[in-house]
Amino acid sequence: GVHYISNVRKDGYLGGLEIKFHSDLAYCEFPIDGIMLHAIEVDSGKTSTQFVDVMEAWRTLPDDLKEQVQELRAVQMFVHGPQDNRYGVDETLPHWSHRVARPHPRTGKLCLYVMEESTRMIGDLPEEEGRPLIRALCDHITRPEAVYEHVWHMGDIVLWDNLACQHA
């Protein structure tokens, strides 16, 4: 599908809302494979999107954390807008449980599939264990040296693997 991401157009999706790191449609059983953004109208040099490689995040995850999460699942939930920081599942919202160490469907390489934007709980861990684990994994994924920032200019087109990358 096509969505306009705009803070100018009335039919613009998201407006000026800042979105934390995520993969699109992670709350679905089969998230979409690829995303493309095309800068049709942009304040050149003043707008950016950040990207992280979650296969590299898994590869560089400390062994003790890998061992801790290798067999766990993370619940991804549809969220939009400011987060309420709740831990757990709201059954009224779309959600899906994916492996934390999720194999990429084409390469088989493991991806660290935990997101600031949509991960609401890990396995059946209670909040006092799950919330700090989510924070530690997200901090590892988004460490400054792992982030690529694309500064947008008119006409730019960026295409990425939605299953191997997160964006913000």
N, C-alpha and C positions, 0 to 999 in steps of 0.2 A: 504494500500500500504506500501511498504518498501522504505525508503530513507536512504542513508548513509549521516550522518552528520560528515563531516571530513574537516580538513584543510590540509590533506596530500594526500588523494586520488583525482584523477582528476575528478571522478564522485561524489565527495562529495558535499553535499547540504549545503549551508551557509558558508562554509570555516571557517575562524576564526572570523567572524562577531559576535559582541555581540548583542543579541536580548533583547529588553525590555520585561516587563511582558505582557503576552498575553495568550489567549486560541486559539489553532490551528483552522483554518478555521472559525473564528468568522464572517468573511465577507460573509458567506453562510447562506441560510435560515435555514439549519439544520447542525450545526457544528458537527463534529465527537464526539462520546461519550467518547472514551478512547484512551490513548496514552501509548506506551511502548517504552522505550529506553533500549538498551542492549549494554554495554561497551565491544566492541570486541577488540579495540585497543585504549588505553588511557594512558596518562602520569599519572599513579596512584597518587592520592592525590593532583594533581595540576589543576584539571578541576572540575567545579561544575555547578550544575543547582539549581536555587532557585525556591521555590514553595510557593504559598499563597492560603488559603482557602477562596473563595469568598462568600460562605454561611455564614461563620463566619464574614466576612467583612460586609455583610448586617446586620447581627444580632447586631453587635457592632457599626454600623453607628449611629451617634447622631440623635435624633428624628427630629430635625429641617431639617437636610439634607434628611432624609427618606421622610419627608412630601414634600419637594421640588422636589424630583426626582421620587417619587412613580409611577406617571402616564406617565413619559417621556420615550422617546425612544432615543437610541444612535445609530448613524450610524457607523458601523464597515467597514473598507475599507482594501482591500488587499494592503499591503505595504511590501517592502523588501529593507533593506539597510538603510542608514542614512535618518532620517526624515527631511522633509522640513518645518515642523511645520505649514503647511497650515491648515486652519479651513474651513470646508465645504466639499462638495462632488465633486469628479472628476468623472464624468459620464463614462469616458473611462476605469475606473478600477472597478473590481468586488467589490460590497458592498451590505450590507444588514442592515436594521434597526431592532434592537432588543430592547426589554424593558430594561431600566436601572435596574429595579428590575425584573429580569428574573426568572420565576419559573423553577426549575429543572424538566425535563420531567418525571423522575421516582419518586422523593420524593415530588415534589410540593413545596419544600422549596425555598425561594427566594435567588437568587444569585446576587451580585453586578456586573453587566456585563458592565464594563467600563475598558478600557485597555490603557496603555501607548503606546503600539505598534500600535494599529489599530483604536482607537476611533477618528473619525474626526469631529464629531459635536454632539450636544445633542438637540433633538427636532428641533424646529424652532428658537431656541435661537440665537440671534446675537453673533458674536465672542466675544464681550466685556463681555458678560454674560456666554457664553458657555465654553470658554477656561478656565477661573478660576474655573468653576464648575468641569470640567474634571480633572483639576490639583488637586483640593481638594479631589475628590473621589479616584483618583489614589494614592494620598499620604496616604489616610486612608487604602486602600487595602494593600499597600506595607510598612506600618509602620514596623520598625525593629523587634519589638516583634512578628509580625505575619508571618515573613519569616522563612521558613525551607530551609536550604542549604544542598543539597546532594553533598558530595565530592566523585567523581567517582574513582572506582578501577576496574581493569580488571575483567570481568565476571559479574559485577553488572547488575541487571535488575530492572528497576523502572517502575511501571504501575500506572497511575493515571486517575481520572475522569476529562476529559477535560472540562466538563461543570461546575464542582464545584471547579476547581483549575485553577490558572494561573501559568505559569512558565516563567523563564527568564534565 
